[in-house]
């Protein structure tokens, strides 16, 4: 009879699991130019001036996160389309 080893989560894994709710924020040029989502090539890039978030309210993002009792928020700094914040 073979014995079965059951993996036990580490302390860090348990801490992560106990956070339960969090946010991953994807805010990039595709927000303003959705037709450019997941380009096959980078030949027809949208004009960078399209990305001009003058009314951006990141405080509202965090208020929404608190409202759902999120324990963390992660902002994607470099998105798949190559746009970097």
C-alpha positions as CSV (number, residue, x, y, z in Angstrom):
1,X,0.0,0.0,0.0
2,X,1.4,3.4,-1.0
3,X,1.2,6.3,1.3
4,X,-0.4,9.6,0.2
5,X,1.3,12.8,1.1
6,X,-1.1,15.7,1.5
7,X,0.4,19.1,0.8
8,X,-0.1,21.6,3.5
9,X,-0.3,25.3,2.7
10,X,2.5,27.6,4.0
11,X,1.9,30.4,6.4
12,X,2.1,32.9,3.4
13,X,-0.4,30.9,1.4
14,X,-2.8,30.8,4.3
15,X,-2.4,34.6,4.8
16,X,-3.2,35.1,1.1
17,X,-6.2,32.9,1.3
18,X,-7.5,34.6,4.4
19,X,-7.5,38.0,2.6
20,X,-10.4,36.5,0.5
21,X,-11.3,39.6,-1.6
22,X,-9.0,41.9,-3.6
23,X,-8.8,43.8,-6.8
24,X,-6.6,43.6,-9.9
25,X,-6.8,46.9,-11.7
26,X,-6.2,47.0,-15.4
27,X,-6.2,50.7,-16.5
28,X,-4.4,51.4,-19.8
29,X,-4.8,52.8,-23.2
30,X,-7.4,50.2,-24.1
31,X,-9.7,52.0,-21.7
32,X,-9.8,54.9,-24.2
33,X,-9.2,53.0,-27.4
34,X,-11.0,49.6,-27.0
35,X,-10.6,48.8,-30.7
36,X,-6.9,48.4,-30.0
37,X,-7.4,45.5,-27.5
38,X,-4.9,42.8,-27.9
39,X,-3.3,44.0,-31.2
40,X,-1.7,41.5,-33.5
41,X,1.0,44.0,-34.3
42,X,2.2,47.3,-33.0
43,X,2.1,49.0,-36.4
44,X,-1.2,50.9,-35.9
45,X,-0.8,52.2,-32.3
46,X,-3.4,54.7,-31.2
47,X,-2.3,58.3,-30.7
48,X,-0.8,58.6,-27.1
49,X,-2.9,61.8,-26.7
50,X,-6.0,59.5,-26.5
51,X,-4.8,58.5,-23.1
52,X,-5.3,61.6,-21.1
53,X,-7.1,60.7,-17.9
54,X,-7.8,64.3,-16.7
55,X,-10.9,63.1,-14.7
56,X,-9.3,60.1,-13.2
57,X,-10.3,59.5,-9.6
58,X,-8.2,56.8,-8.0
59,X,-9.7,57.7,-4.6
60,X,-13.0,56.4,-6.0
61,X,-11.3,53.1,-6.9
62,X,-10.1,52.7,-3.3
63,X,-13.5,53.7,-1.9
64,X,-15.1,51.0,-4.0
65,X,-12.5,48.5,-2.8
66,X,-13.2,49.4,0.8
67,X,-17.0,49.1,0.1
68,X,-16.5,45.4,-0.8
69,X,-14.0,44.9,2.1
70,X,-11.1,44.3,-0.3
71,X,-7.9,43.5,1.5
72,X,-5.6,44.4,-1.4
73,X,-5.5,46.2,-4.7
74,X,-2.9,45.5,-7.4
75,X,-2.4,47.9,-10.3
76,X,-1.1,46.3,-13.5
77,X,1.9,48.6,-14.4
78,X,2.5,47.0,-17.8
79,X,-0.4,45.5,-19.7
80,X,-0.3,42.8,-22.4
81,X,-0.6,45.4,-25.2
82,X,2.8,46.9,-24.1
83,X,1.3,50.0,-22.4
84,X,3.2,51.0,-19.2
85,X,1.9,53.3,-16.5
